[in-house]
Amino acid sequence: MREVLERAYYWISAELTTLLGFTLAIVFVAYLLRQKRSPATTMAWLLAVILAPYIGVPLYIIFGGRKMSRLAARKAPVYAGSAQRLAPAIDLDTERLLRSFGVPEAKPGNRVELLETGEETFARMMDLIQEAHSTLYVTTFILGDDEVGQALIEALARRAEAGVRVRLLLDDVGSWWLRRRKLAPLIEAGGRVAYFMPMFHIPFRGRANLRNHRKVAVADGRTAVTGGMNLAAAYMGPLPDHARWRDLAVAVEGPAVDDLEWLFRSDWKFATGEELAASRRRPPHPPGEPPTTESPQPGSAMVQVVASGPDVEGDPLYESLLSLIFFARRRVWIVTPYFVPDEMLVRALVLAARRGVDVRLIVPRRSNHPITDFAREGYIRDLYEAGAEVLLYRPTMLHAKAVLFDDRLTVIGSANMDYRSLFLNYEVALYLFASDRAEEVARWIERLAGGCTVYEPKPGGAREIVESVVRLFAPLL
């Protein structure tokens, strides 16, 4: 009798579990179909939920939210108000497109300095901190639990002791391994530290998917450093290190710093509830309102700050990149650590290559995420077959993110050329409308190319089949 009851129990449990999994799959399929997602992303989640509901449903609960997430909706939009269709600051279609999303206009009179090495960036960061007199606002994805992270924390603490208002915003996932006690010197000196969208919170509200990938440091509302570098020894340091990742950052002085500070203040308010006052002496202007700018100086750059993420209506970063690729006439050079774009973006690059545009892609030979290296193969193969030049950087991990269009425009920021950066993360980029900066970046890319080997497709029909299957799930990486 006992054996019969045990068999009945296991049978009923199995049936109920199967029914529960099937019901959850149906509910989440219906929910997925209502979301405003790309067809590729929708298909990837549908396959995960239908084929493996016990795995796919929990993964979607943790990672699946985007702009429709309730938590993300609590953050005030960065570009509030209706779309701005005022006369652009420069006669360029890109700026008109970005203004239609409410992105602040491009501002003249900025001094821009490319920081090509980790030593340059570390020195510039330390100078920025040490020279601050009133405010220091820093946000990063990763703050290293290492000598570089400790040096920066101590420098921030010294300025906090001197009466500078120091605010440090860390992403909870990116800086997960940083021991909280390492931040004690800064907190004890009067600085404040906050974590963006904590993974674990009472009541639970974490979202592993929606991460703040922005890297911005602003001092006194006048000087800023931004780009792709995290604040850790793998990215920067006081001395050269042959194992350090190759990355790129930008130092900016001028009116564009207003928009970077505005972005930090928006993120900080969401994370802490504290509304920070603008640090510049002249009255700040919200994005979209006419700014007060100084007269452009010789050699100055026109700079537009473009944010993307759940706090931005639409996808201005992605759509402007797509538009720029379609309208490029001479070249589109891309440097990115991860290349897992959506189908429309890769198709635009293929068409550009076929119509004679110099399309060049530089990625690391091996990145720190092997699965993305495998997922990129199908996309890279498409570019290669269309006549684009694909180069694999060999000396170390390449973490820089830059795109050069023709001879006038360079995009440098925190976003990788993949689904996560373009559609999920909170990101920021600088659009540099300056021919001299474009040439400087072109020379930097040429130097990168000197450490590369030319990509050649790996033969094998079976491999191509596996790559095609992985490509179906690329939007989930």
C-alpha positions in Angstrom: 0.0 0.0 0.0 2.8 2.4 0.9 4.5 1.8 -2.4 1.3 2.5 -4.3 0.8 5.8 -2.4 4.4 6.8 -3.1 4.0 6.1 -6.8 0.7 8.1 -6.8 2.4 11.0 -5.0 5.3 11.2 -7.4 2.9 10.9 -10.4 0.7 13.7 -9.1 3.7 15.9 -8.2 5.1 15.4 -11.7 1.8 16.2 -13.3 1.2 19.3 -11.2 4.8 20.5 -11.8 4.4 20.0 -15.5 1.0 21.8 -15.5 2.5 24.7 -13.4 5.4 25.0 -15.8 3.1 25.0 -18.8 0.8 27.6 -17.3 3.8 29.8 -16.4 5.1 29.5 -20.0 1.7 30.5 -21.4 1.5 33.5 -19.1 5.0 34.7 -19.9 4.6 34.1 -23.7 1.5 36.3 -23.6 3.4 38.9 -21.6 6.4 38.8 -24.0 4.2 39.3 -27.0 2.9 42.5 -25.5 6.4 44.0 -25.0 7.9 46.5 -27.4 11.0 44.4 -28.3 12.9 43.6 -31.5 11.7 40.4 -33.2 15.1 38.7 -32.5 14.9 39.5 -28.8 11.3 38.3 -28.6 12.1 35.1 -30.4 15.1 34.4 -28.1 13.0 34.7 -25.0 10.1 32.7 -26.5 12.5 29.8 -27.2 13.9 30.0 -23.7 10.5 30.1 -22.0 8.9 27.4 -24.2 11.7 24.9 -24.5 12.8 25.1 -20.8 10.1 26.9 -18.8 11.7 26.0 -15.4 14.8 27.8 -16.5 13.5 30.4 -18.9 10.8 31.8 -16.7 13.0 32.5 -13.6 15.7 33.9 -16.0 13.1 36.3 -17.5 11.9 37.4 -14.1 15.5 38.3 -13.1 16.9 39.5 -16.5 13.9 40.2 -18.8 12.9 43.7 -17.8 13.6 46.6 -20.1 11.8 50.0 -20.4 8.6 48.5 -19.2 10.0 47.5 -15.8 8.1 49.2 -12.9 11.3 50.0 -11.1 12.8 51.6 -14.2 9.7 53.6 -14.7 10.2 55.2 -11.3 13.3 57.0 -12.6 12.4 60.4 -14.0 13.2 60.6 -17.8 16.6 62.2 -18.5 15.1 64.2 -21.4 11.8 65.3 -20.0 9.2 67.1 -22.1 8.2 66.8 -25.8 10.7 66.2 -28.6 12.9 69.1 -29.4 12.6 70.2 -33.1 14.3 73.5 -32.8 16.9 74.7 -35.3 20.0 72.5 -34.7 23.3 74.1 -33.6 25.0 72.7 -36.7 23.7 71.7 -40.1 23.8 67.9 -39.6 21.1 65.3 -39.9 22.5 63.4 -36.9 21.9 66.3 -34.6 18.4 66.8 -35.9 17.6 63.2 -35.2 19.0 63.3 -31.7 17.1 66.5 -30.9 13.9 64.8 -32.0 14.4 62.5 -28.9 14.9 65.5 -26.7 18.6 65.1 -26.5 20.4 68.4 -25.6 21.8 70.3 -28.6 25.5 70.0 -29.5 27.4 72.7 -27.7 30.5 74.5 -29.0 33.5 75.8 -27.1 34.6 72.5 -25.5 38.2 71.4 -24.9 38.4 67.7 -25.6 41.4 65.5 -24.7 41.7 61.9 -25.7 43.1 59.6 -23.0 44.5 56.7 -24.8 46.2 54.8 -22.0 45.4 53.7 -18.5 48.3 55.7 -17.1 47.0 58.9 -18.8 43.5 58.3 -17.5 44.5 57.6 -14.0 46.7 60.7 -13.8 43.8 62.8 -15.3 41.4 61.3 -12.7 43.7 62.1 -9.8 44.2 65.7 -11.1 40.4 66.1 -11.5 39.9 64.9 -7.9 42.7 67.0 -6.4 41.7 70.2 -8.2 38.0 70.1 -7.2 36.9 72.9 -4.9 33.2 72.5 -4.5 31.8 69.3 -5.9 33.0 65.8 -7.1 30.4 63.5 -8.7 31.6 60.1 -9.8 29.7 57.2 -11.2 31.2 53.9 -12.5 30.2 50.3 -13.3 33.2 48.8 -11.5 35.2 50.2 -8.7 38.0 47.8 -8.1 38.9 46.2 -4.8 42.5 46.8 -5.7 45.3 49.4 -5.4 43.7 51.7 -8.0 40.3 51.6 -6.4 41.9 52.2 -3.0 43.9 55.2 -4.3 40.9 56.8 -5.8 38.8 56.3 -2.6 41.6 57.9 -0.5 41.8 60.8 -2.9 38.1 61.3 -2.8 38.2 61.1 1.0 40.8 63.8 1.2 38.7 66.2 -0.8 35.6 65.3 1.3 37.6 66.2 4.4 38.5 69.6 2.7 34.8 70.4 2.4 34.2 69.3 -1.1 30.7 67.7 -1.7 31.7 64.2 -2.8 29.1 61.7 -4.2 30.1 58.3 -5.5 27.5 56.2 -7.3 28.4 52.5 -8.0 26.4 49.9 -9.9 25.5 47.1 -7.5 26.3 44.3 -9.9 29.4 45.7 -11.4 30.9 46.6 -8.0 29.6 43.5 -6.3 33.0 42.2 -5.2 34.1 45.5 -3.7 34.2 45.1 0.1 32.0 47.7 1.7 34.6 48.4 4.4 36.9 49.7 1.7 34.6 52.7 1.4 34.7 53.6 5.1 37.4 56.3 4.7 35.3 58.2 2.2 32.1 57.9 4.3 33.9 58.9 7.5 35.3 62.0 5.7 31.8 63.1 4.9 31.4 61.8 1.4 28.3 59.8 0.4 28.2 56.4 -1.5 25.2 54.9 -3.1 24.5 51.7 -5.2 22.4 51.9 -8.3 19.4 49.5 -8.3 20.5 47.1 -5.6 20.1 43.4 -6.5 18.9 42.6 -3.0 16.5 45.0 -1.3 13.7 44.7 1.3 11.2 44.6 -0.1 12.8 42.9 -3.1 13.0 45.1 -6.1 16.3 44.2 -7.7 16.8 43.9 -11.5 19.9 42.2 -12.6 19.2 43.3 -16.1 19.0 47.0 -15.8 22.5 48.1 -15.0 24.1 51.5 -14.8 27.1 51.1 -17.2 27.8 54.9 -17.4 31.3 56.1 -16.4 31.4 59.8 -15.6 33.5 61.9 -13.2 32.6 65.6 -12.9 34.5 68.2 -10.8 33.0 71.6 -10.0 30.7 71.3 -13.0 33.6 72.4 -15.2 35.7 69.3 -16.0 34.7 65.8 -16.7 36.2 62.4 -17.6 34.0 59.8 -19.4 34.4 56.9 -21.7 34.8 53.1 -21.4 37.2 52.8 -18.5 36.1 51.4 -15.1 38.0 52.5 -12.0 40.1 49.4 -11.5 43.7 48.2 -12.1 42.6 46.2 -15.1 41.8 49.5 -16.9 44.1 52.2 -15.4 47.0 52.8 -13.0 49.9 55.0 -12.2 52.5 52.8 -14.0 52.5 51.0 -17.4 51.4 47.4 -17.3 51.6 45.1 -20.3 48.7 43.0 -19.1 46.4 46.1 -18.7 43.4 46.2 -20.9 43.5 48.6 -23.9 40.8 51.2 -23.3 39.8 54.8 -24.2 38.5 57.8 -22.2 37.9 61.5 -22.9 38.5 64.5 -20.7 36.1 67.4 -21.4 36.1 71.1 -20.3 33.3 73.4 -21.4 29.6 73.7 -21.8 29.0 69.9 -22.5 30.0 69.2 -18.9 26.7 70.6 -17.9 24.9 67.7 -19.6 27.2 65.1 -18.0 26.5 66.6 -14.5 22.8 66.7 -15.2 22.9 63.0 -16.0 24.7 62.2 -12.8 22.3 64.2 -10.7 19.4 62.3 -12.3 21.0 58.9 -11.6 21.9 60.0 -8.0 18.3 61.2 -7.3 16.9 57.9 -8.4 19.4 55.9 -6.3 19.1 58.0 -3.1 16.2 60.4 -3.3 18.6 63.3 -2.8 18.3 66.2 -5.3 21.7 67.7 -5.9 22.1 71.3 -6.7 24.0 72.2 -9.9 27.6 73.0 -9.1 28.2 75.6 -11.8 28.0 79.3 -10.8 25.9 80.2 -13.8 22.3 78.9 -13.7 22.1 75.4 -15.1 19.7 74.6 -18.0 17.7 71.4 -18.2 18.4 69.4 -21.4 16.4 70.9 -24.3 16.5 74.5 -23.1 18.8 77.0 -24.8 22.2 77.0 -23.0 24.4 79.9 -22.2 27.7 79.2 -23.9 31.0 80.9 -24.1 32.4 82.0 -27.5 34.1 79.1 -29.2 37.9 79.1 -28.9 40.2 78.0 -31.7 40.6 74.2 -31.7 37.5 73.8 -29.6 35.0 71.0 -30.3 31.3 70.8 -30.8 30.1 68.1 -28.3 26.7 66.4 -27.8 26.1 64.3 -24.8 23.8 61.4 -25.6 22.4 59.1 -22.9 20.5 55.9 -23.5 18.7 53.4 -21.3 15.4 52.8 -19.6 15.4 56.5 -18.5 15.4 57.7 -22.1 12.4 57.7 -24.4 13.2 55.6 -27.4 16.7 54.5 -28.4 18.5 57.7 -29.6 22.0 56.1 -29.3 21.1 53.1 -31.4 19.0 54.9 -33.9 21.5 57.6 -34.5 24.3 55.0 -35.0 22.0 53.2 -37.5 21.3 56.4 -39.3 25.0 57.4 -39.4 25.9 54.0 -41.0 23.3 54.4 -43.7 24.5 57.9 -44.6 28.3 57.3 -44.3 30.1 58.0 -47.5 33.8 57.4 -46.8 34.3 55.2 -43.7 32.8 53.6 -40.7 35.4 52.4 -38.3 34.2 50.6 -35.1 36.3 49.6 -32.1 34.4 47.5 -29.5 35.1 44.7 -27.1 31.9 42.8 -27.9 30.2 42.6 -31.2 26.7 41.1 -30.9 24.5 43.6 -32.7 20.9 43.3 -33.8 20.1 42.2 -37.4 19.3 45.7 -38.6 22.6 47.1 -37.4 24.7 44.4 -39.0 22.7 44.7 -42.2 23.4 48.4 -42.3 27.1 47.7 -42.0 26.9 45.0 -44.7 25.1 47.4 -47.1 27.7 50.1 -46.3 30.5 47.8 -47.2 28.9 46.7 -50.4 28.4 50.3 -51.6 32.1 51.0 -51.2 32.3 52.5 -47.7 35.5 51.6 -45.8 33.9 49.5 -43.0 36.5 48.4 -40.4 35.8 46.5 -37.2 38.4 45.9 -34.5 37.6 43.5 -31.7 39.8 41.6 -29.3 41.0 38.2 -30.5 39.8 36.8 -27.3 37.6 38.8 -24.9 36.9 38.2 -21.2 33.5 36.6 -22.2 34.2 33.5 -24.4 30.5 33.0 -25.1 30.2 36.4 -26.7 33.2 35.6 -28.9 31.4 32.6 -30.2 28.1 34.5 -30.6 29.9 37.2 -32.7 31.2 34.8 -35.3 28.1 34.8 -37.5 27.9 38.6 -37.5 31.6 39.0 -38.2 31.3 36.4 -41.0 28.6 38.5 -42.6 30.8 41.6 -42.6 33.8 39.7 -43.9 31.8 38.3 -46.9 30.5 41.8 -47.7 34.1 43.1 -48.0 34.5 44.8 -44.6 37.9 44.6 -42.9 37.7 42.7 -39.6 40.8 42.9 -37.3 41.5 40.9 -34.2 43.5 42.8 -31.5 46.1 40.5 -30.0 48.3 42.2 -27.4 45.7 42.2 -24.6 42.0 42.6 -23.9 40.5 45.4 -26.0 37.9 47.3 -24.0 37.7 50.6 -25.9 34.4 51.7 -27.5 34.6 54.2 -30.4 33.0 54.7 -33.8 34.4 57.0 -36.5 32.2 58.2 -39.3 33.8 59.8 -42.3 35.9 62.8 -41.4 33.7 64.8 -39.0 32.1 62.7 -36.3 33.4 60.4 -33.6 31.3 58.6 -31.0 33.1 57.7 -27.8 31.4 56.4 -24.7 30.5 53.5 -22.4 28.3 51.4 -24.8 29.5 48.2 -26.4 28.2 47.2 -29.8 25.8 44.6 -28.4 22.2 44.1 -27.4 22.8 44.8 -23.7 24.5 48.1 -24.2 22.2 49.3 -27.0 18.9 48.3 -25.5 19.2 47.5 -21.8 22.0 49.3 -19.9 22.1 52.9 -18.8 24.8 54.3 -21.1 26.3 57.6 -22.2 28.3 58.7 -25.2 29.9 61.8 -26.5 29.3 62.8 -30.1 32.4 64.9 -31.2 31.7 67.0 -34.2 35.2 68.0 -34.9 37.4 67.1 -37.9 40.7 67.4 -35.9 39.3 65.0 -33.3 38.2 62.6 -36.0 41.7 62.5 -37.4 43.2 62.0 -34.0 40.9 59.0 -33.4 41.7 57.7 -36.9 45.4 57.7 -36.0 44.7 55.9 -32.7 42.7 53.3 -34.6 45.6 52.9 -37.1 47.9 52.2 -34.2 45.5 49.6 -32.8 45.4 48.0 -36.2 49.2 47.5 -36.0 48.6 45.0 -33.1 46.0 43.1 -35.0 45.7 40.1 -37.2 43.2 39.9 -40.1 40.1 37.8 -39.4 39.6 34.7 -41.4 36.4 32.6 -41.1 36.8 29.2 -39.5 35.7 26.5 -42.0 33.1 23.8 -41.3 29.4 23.4 -42.0 28.7 22.0 -38.6 30.3 25.1 -37.0 28.1 27.4 -39.0 25.0 25.5 -37.9 26.0 25.9 -34.3 26.8 29.6 -34.8 23.3 30.0 -36.3 21.7 28.4 -33.3 23.7 30.6 -30.9 22.7 33.6 -32.9 19.1 32.9 -32.1 19.9 33.4 -28.4 22.4 36.3 -28.9 19.8 38.9 -27.6 20.0 37.2 -24.2 23.7 37.6 -23.8 
